Amino acid sequence: MAKTFHLSILTPEHEFFSGQVEMLNVSAIDGKLCVLADHAPTVVGLTEGELNLRDAGGIVRWAAASDGFMTITQDETVVMLQSAEWPEDIDRVRAERAERNAREALLQQQDRQSYMMNQAMLLRAMTRLRVTENHRVN
């Protein structure tokens, strides 16, 4: 039996996940990061991307995750995100529309701040679509 650790994933609206897990994979600022039991304590900045975890029963779950940060201590791992969604909670039609709108907006002449915002919207829509395509639980 694999060792486990306690994981909490929090958003401003609610506790997205809380429980014992064997593994957590996230998109960190400097690349992908895998967390296992007994990981060295650290604080890491996270970027928009796919998140996956393997729970204590060996079930792997995927989610679309926004940017945020993660703290790893000897007792637990806490992930704080602006948003997180399981594949079954993502409205695919809305995500496709958001992707289309962001792509169109990026083609327009705009200031740097608007361009960066539209780039972030495109990344979020693409992540949500990728999670729904590859990891939907029916």
C-alpha positions in Angstrom: 0.0 0.0 0.0 1.4 3.4 -1.0 1.9 6.1 1.6 -0.6 8.9 1.7 -0.7 12.5 2.8 -3.6 14.9 3.5 -4.5 17.3 0.6 -6.7 20.3 0.8 -7.6 22.2 -2.4 -9.3 25.5 -1.7 -10.9 28.2 -3.9 -12.4 31.5 -2.6 -15.9 30.0 -3.0 -15.4 26.6 -1.4 -13.3 23.6 -0.4 -12.8 21.8 -3.7 -11.2 18.7 -2.3 -10.1 17.4 1.1 -8.7 14.0 1.8 -5.9 11.5 1.8 -4.0 11.1 -1.5 -1.1 9.1 -2.7 0.0 11.6 -5.4 -0.7 15.1 -6.7 0.5 16.6 -10.0 0.2 20.3 -10.7 1.4 22.9 -13.2 4.0 25.0 -11.3 5.5 28.2 -12.6 8.7 26.4 -13.5 7.2 23.2 -14.9 5.2 20.2 -13.8 5.5 19.1 -10.2 4.6 15.8 -8.6 4.0 15.6 -4.8 4.2 12.3 -2.9 4.1 11.6 0.8 7.2 12.9 2.7 7.9 15.6 0.1 10.2 18.3 1.3 8.4 21.4 2.8 8.0 24.1 0.2 5.9 26.9 -1.2 5.3 26.9 -5.0 3.5 29.3 -7.4 1.0 27.5 -9.7 -0.1 28.3 -13.2 -3.3 27.6 -15.1 -3.4 23.9 -16.2 -4.5 20.4 -15.5 -4.2 19.0 -12.0 -4.5 15.4 -11.1 -4.5 13.4 -7.9 -4.6 9.7 -7.0 -6.7 9.2 -3.9 -6.0 6.7 -1.1 -8.1 4.1 -3.0 -6.0 4.4 -6.1 -8.6 6.4 -8.1 -7.1 9.1 -10.4 -9.1 12.3 -10.7 -8.4 15.2 -13.1 -9.4 18.8 -12.8 -8.9 22.2 -14.6 -7.1 24.5 -12.2 -6.4 28.2 -12.3 -3.3 29.9 -11.0 -2.6 30.0 -7.3 0.0 28.6 -4.9 0.7 25.5 -2.9 2.3 24.9 0.5 3.7 21.6 1.4 4.4 20.9 5.1 5.2 17.7 7.0 1.5 17.4 7.9 -0.3 18.3 4.8 -0.4 19.9 1.4 -2.7 22.9 0.8 -3.4 24.2 -2.7 -5.1 27.6 -3.0 -6.6 28.4 -6.5 -8.8 31.1 -8.0 -10.9 28.2 -9.4 -10.9 24.5 -9.9 -13.4 22.3 -11.8 -13.9 18.6 -12.2 -14.5 17.5 -15.9 -18.2 16.7 -15.3 -18.8 20.2 -13.9 -17.4 22.0 -17.0 -19.9 23.4 -19.5 -18.2 22.4 -22.8 -20.3 24.6 -25.0 -19.5 27.6 -22.8 -15.8 26.7 -22.8 -15.8 26.4 -26.6 -17.5 29.8 -26.9 -14.9 31.4 -24.5 -12.1 29.9 -26.6 -13.5 31.3 -29.8 -14.1 34.7 -28.2 -10.5 34.8 -26.8 -9.0 33.9 -30.1 -10.9 36.6 -31.9 -10.0 39.2 -29.2 -6.3 38.3 -29.6 -6.5 39.2 -33.3 -7.6 42.8 -32.4 -5.2 45.6 -31.9 -5.2 46.2 -28.1 -3.1 47.5 -25.2 -0.7 45.1 -23.4 -3.0 44.6 -20.4 -6.0 43.6 -22.7 -3.7 41.3 -24.7 -2.5 39.5 -21.5 -6.1 39.2 -20.2 -7.2 37.6 -23.5 -4.3 35.3 -23.5 -5.2 34.1 -20.0 -8.8 33.6 -21.0 -7.7 31.5 -24.0 -5.5 29.4 -21.8 -8.3 28.8 -19.3 -10.7 27.8 -22.0 -8.2 25.5 -23.7 -7.4 23.8 -20.3 -11.1 23.3 -19.6 -11.7 21.8 -23.0 -8.7 19.5 -22.7 -9.9 18.2 -19.3 -13.4 17.5 -20.6 -12.1 15.7 -23.7 -9.6 13.5 -21.9 -10.9 12.9 -18.4 -14.7 13.1 -18.2 -16.2 10.6 -15.8 -19.6 9.3 -16.9 
